[in-house]
Amino acid sequence: MLVHQDEPYNAETPPGALAARITSLDTFYGRNHAPIPRIDSASWRLRVEGLVDRPLELSMDDLRRFTERTVVATLQCAGNRRADLIEVRDIPGQVPWGPGAISTARWSGASLADVLAEAGAQPEAAHIAFTGADVSQQAAPPQPFGGSIPVAKATSSEVLLAWAMNGQALPAAHGAPLRVIVPGWIGARSVKWLQRISAQAEPTDNYFQAEYSVLPPEADPDTAGPGDGITLGPLAIHCAILRPGKNDHLPSGPTEVSGFAFAGDDRTVARVDVSADHGSTWTPTDLDPPENPWTWQHWRAMVTLPPGEAELIARAWDSTAAVQAESPATVWNPRGYANNAAAHLHITCRP
């Protein structure tokens, strides 16, 4: 793991582990805004309240009475690949994530839609808010981490209240005893250490709902208000180059280039191209089919590398024909979120 912070723990998955279809528990990235809480599962309860006909208080045994569902889903931090934006212009106070704030797991648990149906969500409920047990000092005053999603997404079949990960009990580091899984959306909406679900007419006023937004380049994040940015939800198409590695020294000639791409929301990756001559010519890659609309897709291609300094570029299209931005400079923002620029990798090739 590439550890950026010990407390709160923030670490990204190493490139070798990103090449696997399913990420192992010990290499799954960690993104936290507070110390990991320790929760007694026996006494823990989940409250479901707000605009519901029947408020609920559920133990883990109660939740396990719902039909267990499993979905393979990729989770990605909104700040993934922020390091590329920092190279354009500094972003103080933010974790300099490389391409490894993303991982894929097989999640199992109850459908959020089933739990909301049991509670009887009312017609006025347009948003479903989540509150975790981790209390962050980043908010003033400190508050538990939270977020919300529209009810249409919340009642989609893929959204889970997960108690298992890759066939094992959910680890404490990843939200035990229960976390939300919102496939295709920024990881911040998949709230860990879940304690409360609230059906409400408006999005949550939790600090982290508005914090995860893209501000205009000229904005000051310290003074920006909740309505000054674009609140993040579905992820945008992007890709990363895993091999060769950054600043590698390689022989010139035919070389395999490989990586992954992720479309976000319920889209899939339709195409990935690679260039070794600054975008003058492009080589189509061999792209793996998606397991479902909520997982990454790996790709590979043979390209001929010239002697000397070279820059590899990879760009992806999704199933709506949206394509990545050409340069990180075009998507730079003062919080460093949502970098979906084409992947650029500098290498040196010997004759």
C-alpha positions in Angstrom: 0.0 0.0 0.0 1.1 3.6 -0.7 0.3 5.2 2.7 -0.4 9.0 2.5 -1.5 9.4 6.1 -1.5 7.2 9.2 -4.2 9.0 11.1 -6.7 9.3 9.6 -5.6 6.3 7.5 -5.4 7.1 3.8 -3.7 4.6 1.5 -3.9 3.7 -2.2 -3.7 0.3 -3.8 -0.4 -0.5 -5.4 -0.3 -0.9 -9.3 0.2 -4.7 -9.2 -3.0 -5.2 -7.2 -4.9 -2.8 -9.5 -4.3 -5.3 -12.4 -6.5 -7.9 -10.7 -10.2 -8.1 -11.5 -11.1 -8.3 -7.8 -9.0 -6.5 -5.2 -7.9 -8.4 -2.2 -8.9 -7.2 1.2 -5.4 -6.3 2.3 -4.8 -4.1 -0.8 -8.2 -2.4 -1.1 -7.7 1.4 -0.9 -8.5 3.2 2.3 -10.0 6.7 2.4 -11.0 8.2 5.8 -11.7 11.6 7.3 -11.4 10.5 11.0 -10.0 7.6 13.0 -11.5 4.2 12.4 -14.3 3.7 15.0 -14.5 0.5 17.0 -18.1 -0.7 17.1 -19.6 -3.5 19.2 -21.7 -5.4 16.6 -23.8 -7.0 19.3 -25.1 -3.7 20.6 -25.0 -1.8 17.3 -28.4 -0.8 15.8 -29.3 0.9 12.5 -32.0 3.5 12.7 -34.2 4.2 9.6 -36.2 7.3 10.1 -37.4 10.6 8.5 -40.2 10.5 5.9 -41.2 6.9 6.5 -44.4 5.3 7.7 -42.6 2.9 10.0 -39.4 4.0 11.6 -37.1 1.0 12.2 -34.3 0.1 14.6 -32.5 -2.9 13.2 -29.8 -5.2 14.6 -27.6 -7.3 12.4 -29.8 -10.3 13.0 -32.8 -8.2 11.8 -30.9 -7.1 8.7 -29.9 -10.7 7.8 -33.6 -11.6 7.6 -33.7 -9.6 4.3 -32.8 -11.5 1.2 -29.0 -11.4 0.8 -27.8 -9.9 -2.5 -24.3 -9.7 -4.0 -22.9 -7.2 -6.5 -19.4 -6.8 -7.8 -18.7 -3.1 -7.8 -15.7 -0.8 -8.2 -15.4 2.0 -5.6 -13.4 5.1 -6.4 -12.4 8.1 -4.3 -13.5 11.4 -5.9 -9.9 12.6 -5.5 -8.4 9.7 -7.4 -5.5 10.9 -9.7 -5.3 14.2 -7.9 -1.5 14.0 -8.2 -1.9 14.8 -11.9 -3.8 18.0 -11.1 -1.2 19.0 -8.5 1.4 18.9 -11.2 -0.6 21.5 -13.0 -1.0 23.7 -9.9 -0.7 23.1 -6.2 -3.7 22.0 -4.2 -2.8 22.6 -0.5 -4.2 20.4 2.2 -5.4 17.6 0.0 -4.2 14.0 -0.3 -2.0 13.6 -3.4 -3.7 10.5 -4.7 -2.2 8.7 -7.7 -4.3 6.2 -9.7 -4.7 3.8 -6.8 -7.7 5.3 -4.9 -9.9 2.8 -6.6 -10.6 -0.9 -6.0 -13.1 -3.6 -6.8 -14.8 -6.1 -4.5 -17.7 -8.5 -4.3 -20.1 -7.0 -1.8 -23.0 -8.9 -0.1 -25.8 -7.6 2.1 -29.4 -6.4 2.1 -30.8 -4.3 -0.7 -31.4 -0.7 0.4 -34.6 -0.7 -1.6 -35.9 -3.7 0.5 -35.1 -1.9 3.8 -36.8 1.3 2.6 -39.8 -0.7 1.5 -40.0 -2.2 5.0 -39.9 1.3 6.5 -42.5 2.6 4.0 -40.7 5.6 2.4 -43.2 8.3 1.8 -43.8 10.0 -1.6 -42.2 13.2 -0.4 -38.9 11.4 0.3 -36.7 12.6 -2.6 -33.3 11.9 -1.0 -31.9 9.2 1.2 -29.2 10.4 3.7 -26.6 8.2 5.5 -24.7 8.9 8.7 -21.7 7.0 9.9 -20.0 6.6 13.2 -16.7 8.2 12.3 -16.6 11.8 13.7 -14.4 14.1 11.6 -12.6 17.2 12.9 -12.5 18.5 9.4 -16.1 19.9 9.9 -16.6 22.8 12.3 -18.0 21.8 14.7 -16.9 18.2 14.3 -19.6 15.9 13.0 -20.0 12.3 11.8 -19.3 11.6 8.1 -22.4 11.5 6.0 -23.9 12.0 2.5 -27.1 11.4 0.5 -28.2 10.2 -2.8 -31.5 10.7 -4.7 -34.2 8.2 -4.0 -34.2 6.9 -7.6 -30.6 5.7 -7.1 -31.2 4.5 -3.5 -34.0 2.2 -4.7 -31.9 0.8 -7.6 -31.2 -2.9 -7.3 -27.4 -2.5 -7.1 -27.4 -0.3 -4.0 -26.6 -2.4 -0.9 -26.3 -2.3 2.9 -23.2 -4.5 2.9 -22.0 -6.8 5.7 -19.6 -8.9 3.6 -16.7 -8.2 1.3 -15.2 -10.8 -1.0 -17.0 -13.6 0.8 -15.7 -12.6 4.2 -17.2 -10.5 7.1 -16.7 -6.8 6.3 -13.5 -5.7 8.0 -13.5 -2.8 10.5 -11.2 -0.8 8.2 -13.9 -0.9 5.5 -16.9 -0.1 7.6 -18.0 -3.0 9.8 -20.5 -3.9 10.8 -22.4 -2.3 8.0 -21.7 0.1 5.1 -23.6 1.5 2.1 -22.4 0.5 -1.4 -23.5 2.9 -4.1 -22.0 1.5 -7.3 -21.0 3.9 -10.0 -20.9 6.9 -7.7 -18.0 8.6 -5.8 -16.8 6.5 -2.9 -17.9 9.2 -0.4 -21.5 8.3 -0.9 -20.8 4.7 0.2 -20.8 5.7 3.8 -19.0 3.3 6.2 -19.8 2.4 9.8 -23.5 3.1 9.0 -25.7 4.2 12.0 -28.6 6.1 10.5 -30.6 6.2 7.3 -33.0 9.2 6.9 -35.6 9.7 4.1 -36.0 13.4 3.4 -37.2 15.9 1.0 -33.8 17.6 0.4 -30.2 16.4 0.2 -28.4 16.1 3.5 -26.8 19.2 5.1 -23.9 17.1 6.2 -20.6 18.9 5.7 -19.2 16.2 3.4 -22.2 16.3 1.0 -21.1 19.8 -0.2 -17.4 19.3 0.4 -17.4 16.7 -2.3 -18.1 19.2 -5.1 -16.2 20.6 -8.0 -15.6 24.4 -7.6 -14.7 26.8 -10.4 -10.9 27.2 -10.8 -10.9 30.7 -9.3 -12.9 29.8 -6.2 -11.5 29.7 -2.6 -12.4 26.4 -1.0 -12.1 27.9 2.4 -14.9 30.4 1.8 -17.0 28.6 -0.8 -20.6 28.0 0.1 -22.6 24.8 -0.5 -24.1 26.1 -3.7 -20.9 27.3 -5.3 -19.8 24.0 -6.8 -21.2 21.0 -8.6 -22.1 18.3 -6.1 -20.5 15.0 -7.1 -22.4 11.8 -7.6 -21.9 9.6 -10.7 -18.3 9.2 -11.7 -17.0 10.3 -15.1 -15.1 8.1 -17.6 -11.4 7.8 -16.9 -8.5 5.4 -17.3 -5.1 4.8 -15.9 -1.8 3.2 -17.3 -0.5 0.5 -14.9 2.4 -0.8 -17.0 4.9 0.4 -17.8 5.4 2.4 -14.5 6.0 6.1 -14.1 9.5 7.1 -15.2 10.4 3.6 -16.2 13.5 3.0 -18.3 12.7 0.6 -21.1 14.1 -0.8 -24.3 12.7 0.8 -27.4 10.6 -1.2 -29.8 7.4 -3.2 -29.3 6.1 -3.0 -25.7 2.9 -4.0 -24.0 1.0 -1.2 -22.3 -1.8 -2.1 -20.0 -4.2 -0.5 -17.5 -7.8 -0.1 -16.5 -10.7 2.1 -17.4 -13.9 2.9 -15.5 -17.0 4.6 -16.8 -19.1 5.2 -13.6 -22.8 5.3 -13.0 -24.5 2.6 -15.1 -22.3 3.2 -18.1 -19.6 0.9 -19.5 -16.3 1.5 -21.2 -16.7 1.3 -25.0 -13.1 1.9 -26.2 -9.6 2.8 -25.0 -6.8 4.0 -27.3 -3.1 4.5 -26.6 -0.6 6.8 -28.2 3.2 6.9 -28.0 3.8 9.9 -30.2 1.9 12.7 -28.4 -1.4 11.9 -29.9 -0.4 11.9 -33.6 -1.4 8.3 -34.0 -3.5 6.0 -31.8 -3.5 2.2 -31.2 -6.8 0.6 -30.2 -6.5 -1.6 -27.1 -7.8 -5.0 -26.3 -10.6 -4.2 -23.8 -12.0 -6.7 -21.4 -15.9 -6.9 -21.3 -17.5 -5.5 -18.1 -18.8 -8.0 -15.5 -21.6 -5.5 -15.0 -22.1 -1.8 -15.5 -20.5 -1.0 -12.1 -17.0 -2.5 -12.5 -13.7 -1.4 -14.1 -12.5 -2.9 -17.3 -8.9 -3.8 -18.0 -7.1 -3.2 -21.3 -3.8 -3.9 -23.1 -2.1 -3.0 -26.4 1.2 -3.4 -28.1 2.9 -0.1 -29.1 6.2 0.7 -30.6 8.3 3.0 -28.4 10.9 5.2 -29.9 14.4 5.7 -28.4 14.8 8.5 -26.0 12.1 10.4 -23.9 8.5 9.4 -24.6 5.1 10.1 -23.3 2.4 7.5 -23.3 -1.2 8.7 -23.5 -4.3 6.6 -22.9 -7.9 7.9 -23.5 -11.2 6.1 -23.0 -14.8 6.5 -24.3 -17.9 5.3 -22.4 -21.1 3.8 -23.8 -22.6 7.3 -24.2 -19.6 8.3 -26.4 -18.3 10.7 -23.7 -14.5 10.9 -23.9 -11.9 11.9 -21.5 -10.6 15.5 -21.3 -7.3 16.0 -23.2 -5.3 17.5 -20.4 -5.4 17.7 -16.6 -5.1 21.5 -16.9 -8.6 21.6 -18.4 -10.2 19.9 -15.4 -8.1 21.5 -12.6 -10.2 22.6 -9.6 -9.1 23.9 -6.2 -10.2 20.7 -4.3 -8.7 18.4 -6.9 -11.8 16.2 -7.5 -13.1 14.4 -10.6 -9.9 14.2 -12.6 -11.0 12.5 -15.8 -8.3 13.7 -18.1 -6.5 11.3 -20.4 -3.7 9.4 -18.7 -0.2 10.7 -19.4 2.9 8.7 -18.5 6.5 9.8 -19.0 9.1 7.0 -19.8 12.6 6.8 -21.2 13.6 4.2 -23.8 17.1 3.1 -24.6 18.1 2.2 -28.2 
